[in-house]
């Protein structure tokens, strides 16, 4: 059986109510169960086990032993959350110092907990630690931009300044001198894959900021990656059935920011 219910069950029905697939039912004794023919509908989200107030429910695919008990939910207040999220800045000035693999692993560890479409998850991470290879990729992107400009592609005209500055000054305009890159990979057959990868990188950037590590979306590179998946698979050594769904720069910030920057006024309507 997929569900195991202990005698502690208080028959509250919360596990039934929160199941996104609506496959949990109550038997004649008001104990939750899943019919065998409906087990394949489980997306292994673990909500049923997590919501039980007395820890009476166990799940074969999302066991109680693997869940961390919370003393309160949510775990941080709004003010703390606001300050953390507003302090995440797009860093474009980096120290040359390397970030340890253990810290980057911590960043990826939190990123892989991001909620994903139908809990498909499936996002893996690849960290490019070699700064020389980072620079090589930067030059590849600039060469591609230049070729697109020369081809007359209308969308590429806005990148003329990027190409000119990098070629004339040697300044890295693609990765801004970041020593490392972090890629989020997804299976190309997963319809939610790229979205899952990009959502994961939002968590990654928040995690990096909490560790005093800078990050920035590598948007120019992501454009390049869309049409150069085969080359990147060979160059970076990831499987051909995977695609780069998102990429960020990683490194220690050269400067410290002392204020939270304001945005344009919030626009919201209630209808």
CORPECOR-V205592 format. One record per residue. N is the residue number from 1. PHI is phi in whole degrees, -180 to 180 (none if undefined). PSI is psi in degrees with one decimal (none if undefined). D_LAST is the distance of its C-alpha to the last C-alpha in whole Angstrom. Layout:
n=N phi=PHI psi=PSI d_last=D_LAST
n=N phi=PHI psi=PSI d_last=D_LAST
//
This chain:
n=1 phi=none psi=146.5 d_last=46
n=2 phi=-75 psi=-35.6 d_last=43
n=3 phi=-108 psi=139.7 d_last=42
n=4 phi=-121 psi=130.0 d_last=44
n=5 phi=-121 psi=126.0 d_last=43
n=6 phi=-88 psi=172.7 d_last=46
n=7 phi=-69 psi=-11.6 d_last=47
n=8 phi=-72 psi=-14.0 d_last=44
n=9 phi=-52 psi=130.3 d_last=42
n=10 phi=-104 psi=8.9 d_last=40
n=11 phi=60 psi=37.8 d_last=38
n=12 phi=-81 psi=-21.5 d_last=35
n=13 phi=79 psi=9.6 d_last=33
n=14 phi=-65 psi=-37.3 d_last=31
n=15 phi=-62 psi=-35.6 d_last=32
n=16 phi=-67 psi=-44.5 d_last=31
n=17 phi=-66 psi=-35.6 d_last=28
n=18 phi=-90 psi=-9.9 d_last=27
n=19 phi=-64 psi=114.2 d_last=29
n=20 phi=-67 psi=-24.6 d_last=27
n=21 phi=-90 psi=-7.5 d_last=29
n=22 phi=55 psi=44.5 d_last=30
n=23 phi=-108 psi=-5.2 d_last=33
n=24 phi=-90 psi=132.8 d_last=34
n=25 phi=-125 psi=170.4 d_last=36
n=26 phi=-106 psi=134.8 d_last=38
n=27 phi=-83 psi=-172.7 d_last=41
n=28 phi=-63 psi=-22.3 d_last=43
n=29 phi=-97 psi=14.2 d_last=44
n=30 phi=59 psi=39.8 d_last=40
n=31 phi=-113 psi=136.7 d_last=41
n=32 phi=-70 psi=145.7 d_last=38
n=33 phi=-157 psi=164.3 d_last=40
n=34 phi=-124 psi=126.4 d_last=39
n=35 phi=-64 psi=140.3 d_last=41
n=36 phi=-55 psi=-39.4 d_last=43
n=37 phi=-71 psi=-13.4 d_last=42
n=38 phi=-104 psi=-1.9 d_last=38
n=39 phi=-61 psi=-32.2 d_last=39
n=40 phi=-67 psi=-14.1 d_last=39
n=41 phi=-81 psi=-6.3 d_last=35
n=42 phi=-71 psi=131.5 d_last=35
n=43 phi=-100 psi=9.2 d_last=33
n=44 phi=57 psi=43.6 d_last=35
n=45 phi=-81 psi=-22.6 d_last=32
n=46 phi=79 psi=4.9 d_last=34
n=47 phi=-57 psi=-41.7 d_last=31
n=48 phi=-61 psi=-41.7 d_last=33
n=49 phi=-72 psi=-41.8 d_last=36
n=50 phi=-66 psi=-35.2 d_last=34
n=51 phi=-81 psi=-16.6 d_last=32
n=52 phi=-64 psi=119.5 d_last=35
n=53 phi=-73 psi=-14.4 d_last=36
n=54 phi=-119 psi=4.1 d_last=40
n=55 phi=67 psi=36.3 d_last=40
n=56 phi=-90 psi=-11.5 d_last=42
n=57 phi=-110 psi=135.9 d_last=40
n=58 phi=-126 psi=152.5 d_last=42
n=59 phi=-133 psi=129.8 d_last=41
n=60 phi=-59 psi=-36.6 d_last=43
n=61 phi=-97 psi=-14.6 d_last=41
n=62 phi=-138 psi=72.1 d_last=39
n=63 phi=-66 psi=149.1 d_last=42
n=64 phi=-58 psi=-35.9 d_last=41
n=65 phi=-65 psi=-19.8 d_last=44
n=66 phi=-94 psi=0.4 d_last=42
n=67 phi=-101 psi=144.3 d_last=39
n=68 phi=-96 psi=126.5 d_last=39
n=69 phi=-74 psi=137.9 d_last=38
n=70 phi=-103 psi=140.0 d_last=36
n=71 phi=-84 psi=-23.7 d_last=37
n=72 phi=-155 psi=155.5 d_last=33
n=73 phi=-142 psi=125.5 d_last=30
n=74 phi=-70 psi=166.8 d_last=28
n=75 phi=-88 psi=-16.3 d_last=31
n=76 phi=-133 psi=154.1 d_last=30
n=77 phi=-83 psi=170.1 d_last=28
n=78 phi=-62 psi=-42.0 d_last=25
n=79 phi=-62 psi=-42.4 d_last=27
n=80 phi=-65 psi=-42.8 d_last=30
n=81 phi=-63 psi=-43.0 d_last=27
n=82 phi=-61 psi=-44.4 d_last=26
n=83 phi=-65 psi=-40.5 d_last=29
n=84 phi=-63 psi=-49.3 d_last=30
n=85 phi=-67 psi=-37.8 d_last=28
n=86 phi=-74 psi=-18.0 d_last=28
n=87 phi=-86 psi=-5.3 d_last=31
n=88 phi=-76 psi=112.3 d_last=31
n=89 phi=-112 psi=152.7 d_last=33
n=90 phi=-83 psi=105.9 d_last=34
n=91 phi=-87 psi=125.2 d_last=38
n=92 phi=-125 psi=15.0 d_last=40
n=93 phi=-136 psi=115.0 d_last=43
n=94 phi=-121 psi=147.1 d_last=45
n=95 phi=-73 psi=154.4 d_last=48
n=96 phi=-76 psi=-10.0 d_last=51
n=97 phi=-59 psi=140.5 d_last=51
n=98 phi=-78 psi=146.8 d_last=50
n=99 phi=-94 psi=136.9 d_last=48
n=100 phi=-68 psi=144.9 d_last=49
n=101 phi=-55 psi=-32.7 d_last=48
n=102 phi=-65 psi=-37.4 d_last=48
n=103 phi=-71 psi=-40.0 d_last=45
n=104 phi=-66 psi=-34.5 d_last=43
n=105 phi=-63 psi=-40.3 d_last=44
n=106 phi=-62 psi=-41.1 d_last=42
n=107 phi=-62 psi=-48.2 d_last=39
n=108 phi=-65 psi=-34.3 d_last=39
n=109 phi=-58 psi=-47.5 d_last=39
n=110 phi=-70 psi=-36.7 d_last=36
n=111 phi=-62 psi=-32.7 d_last=34
n=112 phi=-77 psi=-2.6 d_last=35
n=113 phi=-91 psi=0.5 d_last=33
n=114 phi=-62 psi=141.3 d_last=30
n=115 phi=-62 psi=137.9 d_last=28
n=116 phi=-126 psi=161.4 d_last=28
n=117 phi=-58 psi=121.1 d_last=27
n=118 phi=52 psi=27.3 d_last=28
n=119 phi=55 psi=34.8 d_last=31
n=120 phi=-71 psi=-23.7 d_last=33
n=121 phi=52 psi=-119.1 d_last=34
n=122 phi=73 psi=10.0 d_last=37
n=123 phi=-94 psi=128.8 d_last=36
n=124 phi=-116 psi=164.2 d_last=40
n=125 phi=-125 psi=145.7 d_last=41
n=126 phi=-134 psi=122.5 d_last=43
n=127 phi=-105 psi=122.7 d_last=45
n=128 phi=-93 psi=109.2 d_last=47
n=129 phi=-94 psi=-22.0 d_last=49
n=130 phi=-79 psi=109.1 d_last=52
n=131 phi=-64 psi=-28.2 d_last=51
n=132 phi=-67 psi=-38.5 d_last=53
n=133 phi=-71 psi=-32.3 d_last=51
n=134 phi=-60 psi=-45.2 d_last=48
n=135 phi=-66 psi=-37.3 d_last=50
n=136 phi=-62 psi=-43.4 d_last=51
n=137 phi=-64 psi=-38.3 d_last=47
n=138 phi=-58 psi=-45.9 d_last=46
n=139 phi=-66 psi=-34.9 d_last=49
n=140 phi=-62 psi=-43.5 d_last=48
n=141 phi=-64 psi=-43.0 d_last=45
n=142 phi=-64 psi=-40.1 d_last=46
n=143 phi=-61 psi=-40.7 d_last=49
n=144 phi=-66 psi=-43.6 d_last=46
n=145 phi=-58 psi=-44.5 d_last=44
n=146 phi=-61 psi=-42.6 d_last=47
n=147 phi=-64 psi=-38.6 d_last=48
n=148 phi=-68 psi=-36.8 d_last=44
n=149 phi=-64 psi=-45.9 d_last=45
n=150 phi=-64 psi=-27.5 d_last=48
n=151 phi=-76 psi=-10.3 d_last=47
n=152 phi=89 psi=8.6 d_last=45
n=153 phi=-61 psi=122.5 d_last=42
n=154 phi=-61 psi=-40.8 d_last=39
n=155 phi=-66 psi=-22.4 d_last=37
n=156 phi=-83 psi=-12.9 d_last=40
n=157 phi=-60 psi=-31.1 d_last=41
n=158 phi=-68 psi=-12.6 d_last=38
n=159 phi=-97 psi=6.8 d_last=41
n=160 phi=-59 psi=-41.4 d_last=44
n=161 phi=-66 psi=-37.6 d_last=44
n=162 phi=-62 psi=-47.5 d_last=43
n=163 phi=-63 psi=-46.4 d_last=46
n=164 phi=-61 psi=-48.3 d_last=48
n=165 phi=-64 psi=-44.4 d_last=48
n=166 phi=-66 psi=-40.0 d_last=48
n=167 phi=-76 psi=-32.6 d_last=52
n=168 phi=-85 psi=-31.6 d_last=53
n=169 phi=-111 psi=-17.2 d_last=52
n=170 phi=81 psi=-1.0 d_last=52
n=171 phi=-70 psi=136.6 d_last=49
n=172 phi=-77 psi=102.5 d_last=47
n=173 phi=-89 psi=-10.3 d_last=44
n=174 phi=-91 psi=-47.5 d_last=42
n=175 phi=-115 psi=3.7 d_last=42
n=176 phi=55 psi=30.8 d_last=43
n=177 phi=79 psi=10.3 d_last=46
n=178 phi=-63 psi=136.6 d_last=45
n=179 phi=-76 psi=-20.4 d_last=47
n=180 phi=-136 psi=159.5 d_last=45
n=181 phi=-128 psi=145.9 d_last=43
n=182 phi=-121 psi=123.9 d_last=41
n=183 phi=-109 psi=140.7 d_last=39
n=184 phi=-106 psi=120.1 d_last=37
n=185 phi=-105 psi=145.9 d_last=38
n=186 phi=-138 psi=159.5 d_last=37
n=187 phi=-73 psi=130.0 d_last=39
n=188 phi=-64 psi=-18.1 d_last=38
n=189 phi=-85 psi=-9.4 d_last=38
n=190 phi=-84 psi=115.4 d_last=35
n=191 phi=-63 psi=-20.7 d_last=32
n=192 phi=-99 psi=0.5 d_last=30
n=193 phi=-58 psi=-51.6 d_last=33
n=194 phi=-67 psi=-40.8 d_last=32
n=195 phi=-61 psi=-43.2 d_last=28
n=196 phi=-60 psi=-42.7 d_last=30
n=197 phi=-63 psi=-43.8 d_last=32
n=198 phi=-69 psi=-38.5 d_last=30
n=199 phi=-63 psi=-40.7 d_last=28
n=200 phi=-60 psi=-37.1 d_last=31
n=201 phi=-71 psi=-24.3 d_last=32
n=202 phi=-63 psi=-46.6 d_last=29
n=203 phi=-61 psi=-40.1 d_last=31
n=204 phi=-61 psi=-41.1 d_last=34
n=205 phi=-69 psi=-37.1 d_last=33
n=206 phi=-65 psi=-44.5 d_last=32
n=207 phi=-62 psi=-42.7 d_last=35
n=208 phi=-61 psi=-43.9 d_last=37
n=209 phi=-61 psi=-38.5 d_last=36
n=210 phi=-67 psi=-21.2 d_last=37
n=211 phi=-99 psi=9.5 d_last=40
n=212 phi=64 psi=31.6 d_last=41
n=213 phi=-111 psi=136.0 d_last=41
n=214 phi=-86 psi=154.4 d_last=39
n=215 phi=-152 psi=163.8 d_last=37
n=216 phi=-162 psi=142.9 d_last=35
n=217 phi=-61 psi=135.6 d_last=34
n=218 phi=-96 psi=67.1 d_last=37
n=219 phi=-64 psi=-40.6 d_last=35
n=220 phi=-60 psi=-43.3 d_last=38
n=221 phi=-66 psi=-39.2 d_last=39
n=222 phi=-61 psi=-36.8 d_last=36
n=223 phi=-62 psi=-44.5 d_last=37
n=224 phi=-62 psi=-42.1 d_last=40
n=225 phi=-64 psi=-29.4 d_last=40
n=226 phi=-61 psi=-31.1 d_last=38
n=227 phi=-113 psi=7.5 d_last=41
n=228 phi=-132 psi=35.9 d_last=44
n=229 phi=-62 psi=-40.1 d_last=43
n=230 phi=-65 psi=-44.6 d_last=47
n=231 phi=-63 psi=-45.1 d_last=48
n=232 phi=-66 psi=-34.6 d_last=46
n=233 phi=-60 psi=-43.1 d_last=47
n=234 phi=-70 psi=-45.0 d_last=51
n=235 phi=-67 psi=-41.3 d_last=51
n=236 phi=-96 psi=-13.3 d_last=49
n=237 phi=78 psi=30.7 d_last=50
n=238 phi=-103 psi=157.8 d_last=47
n=239 phi=-60 psi=147.8 d_last=47
n=240 phi=-66 psi=-21.8 d_last=46
n=241 phi=-82 psi=-1.4 d_last=44
n=242 phi=-101 psi=155.3 d_last=42
n=243 phi=-130 psi=155.5 d_last=40
n=244 phi=-82 psi=110.6 d_last=38
n=245 phi=-86 psi=-25.5 d_last=35
n=246 phi=-161 psi=156.0 d_last=34
n=247 phi=-147 psi=139.7 d_last=37
n=248 phi=-133 psi=154.3 d_last=37
n=249 phi=-84 psi=147.9 d_last=40
n=250 phi=-135 psi=134.4 d_last=41
n=251 phi=174 psi=172.1 d_last=44
n=252 phi=-81 psi=131.2 d_last=44
n=253 phi=-64 psi=140.4 d_last=43
n=254 phi=-74 psi=-29.2 d_last=45
n=255 phi=-126 psi=158.0 d_last=44
n=256 phi=-104 psi=136.3 d_last=42
n=257 phi=-96 psi=134.3 d_last=38
n=258 phi=-109 psi=-1.8 d_last=38
n=259 phi=-142 psi=154.1 d_last=35
n=260 phi=-90 psi=122.5 d_last=31
n=261 phi=-80 psi=139.9 d_last=30
n=262 phi=-82 psi=154.1 d_last=27
n=263 phi=-104 psi=173.5 d_last=24
n=264 phi=-60 psi=157.5 d_last=22
n=265 phi=-55 psi=141.4 d_last=19
n=266 phi=-60 psi=135.4 d_last=16
n=267 phi=-113 psi=118.5 d_last=13
n=268 phi=-153 psi=140.0 d_last=10
n=269 phi=-124 psi=147.2 d_last=6
n=270 phi=-115 psi=121.4 d_last=4
n=271 phi=-123 psi=none d_last=0
//
